[in-house]
Amino acid sequence: MTTAAPTADTEIITAAVLVIGDEILSGRTKDKNIGYIADHLTAIGIQLKEVRVVPDDEAEIVGAVNALRARYTYVFTTGGIGPTHDDITADCIAKAFGVAIDVDPRALAIMKPAYAKRGLEMTPARLRMARLPEGSELVQNSISTAPGFKIGNVIVMAGIPNIMQVMLDAVTPQLKTGRKMVSETIELLRPEGEIAEMFGNHQKEFPDVSMGSYPFVRDTKVFGTHLVLRSTSPERLAVALAGLKVKLGLG
Amino acid sequence: MTTAAPTADTEIITAAVLVIGDEILSGRTKDKNIGYIADHLTAIGIQLKEVRVVPDDEAEIVGAVNALRARYTYVFTTGGIGPTHDDITADCIAKAFGVAIDVDPRALAIMKPAYAKRGLEMTPARLRMARLPEGSELVQNSISTAPGFKIGNVIVMAGIPNIMQVMLDAVTPQLKTGRKMVSETIELLRPEGEIAEMFGNHQKEFPDVSMGSYPFVRDTKVFGTHLVLRSTSPERLAVALAGLKVKLGLG
């Protein structure tokens, strides 16, 4: 993973992910990007606040892009930037920003020799992948070369997971990041109902440490619980964790 | 899978999924419910049109529930119905609908004997799981007994996948469903750039058959394509598929 440019340590940087594609909504394709991007953003100090999945429909994509880019520091989109008729993301982003879209010479300069090397023709369909909204910066794609792009606070990436991942790495050094969220987990082989009151009271003692309880079921009969503490302050996290362990008799 | 009650075959029935939980957005938990629900709804004749993931935050949950329930036939929520302080879904749903919430005697009647049998006390925290918004119907949970619920067009389910799945089965017979979407897939070991123009033209010939092209990369060097045709008419699907095979030289 590429590390992001260091920035103001105390700033809260937020993001949304917008997954674009009928195939996710029909169930045909199981999304693998949301969890990957969530992990990546958490690791570099960006807080993912919302995810939406929308179909390949212009009004839906434009509406979601504009709703999300107004609310969060960054919006990461996945899907819909290939060469076929159902790839409408770049056009929708141009529409959302109210700018023109055309073949970008920088994209073409990367794609042409790479396609030639692979013995592939630069068909009109492939040329479509070099079309970028006016004012975009390229996001490099070291696998298949057709680039993603960044316009304003919106980063547009491929839907294929391994291509999305190299694009996310490529754009990461340009991102503002804030203080990293750190976390600790305690696994209990007891149902959460037994510790819920104590845990709720512990949360009240540490309003600056976010506490979540995540039950799990193993073999449909073992009811266990993961208690997760999260904070941007490692010091406060340590104090809250130590206090919780004492209350659980693990101290 | 439980089959849904048969209903008007031609009606379009739509749905949204609302995933509730900080743990999905932080990357700690990888969602397994979206794809499962998508498959289930497609199979029973309900079209999933949008997914959102929001944090454990009242304003975010209430806002998303109200936005989605106004737009789609059904909204399915997952997560946030356990006994701990971070489980705020039921309260948020009550707030979204503007109704009271209290311990429901029907829920209690199921939970009390089941908990007694497992040797578990009915703690105040567990009692929280019997609180339902006024006007809710129970959605049975054959695993851990604490029920989900349905209020208006919103179905509220657990976040743990195997519990969510039994709740989805339990509510399915009550759902209105429309004509089922059927699909056919052709796998090509060629990049989509080569067939994009032909495929776009084929789509224009069959506006009532939705056509998607899904590239895949194997071992970072084999660029292949899945062409997927989808329609609520098996007859039209067959005609479009046959025509496409001819154009691909597979006919």
Interface residues (C-beta under 8 A of the other chain):
Chain A: V19 G21 D22 E23 I24 L25 S26 G27 R28 T29 K30 D31 I34 G35 Y36 A38 D39 H40 L41 T42 Q47 L48 K49 E50 V51 R52 V53 V54 P55 D56 E60 G82 P83 T84 H85 D86 D87 L120 T123 P124 A125 R126 R128 M129 I143 S144 I160 N162 I163 M181 S183 T185 P191 E192 G193 E194 A196 E197 F199 G200 Q203 S210 M211 G212 S213 Y214 P215 F216 V217 T220 F223 V228 R230
Chain B: V19 G21 D22 E23 I24 L25 S26 G27 R28 T29 K30 D31 I34 G35 A38 D39 H40 L41 T42 Q47 L48 K49 E50 V51 R52 V53 V54 P55 D56 E60 G82 P83 T84 H85 D86 D87 L120 T123 P124 A125 R126 R128 M129 I143 S144 I160 N162 I163 M181 S183 T185 P191 E192 G193 E194 I195 A196 E197 F199 G200 Q203 S210 M211 G212 S213 Y214 P215 F216 V217 T220 F223 V228 R230
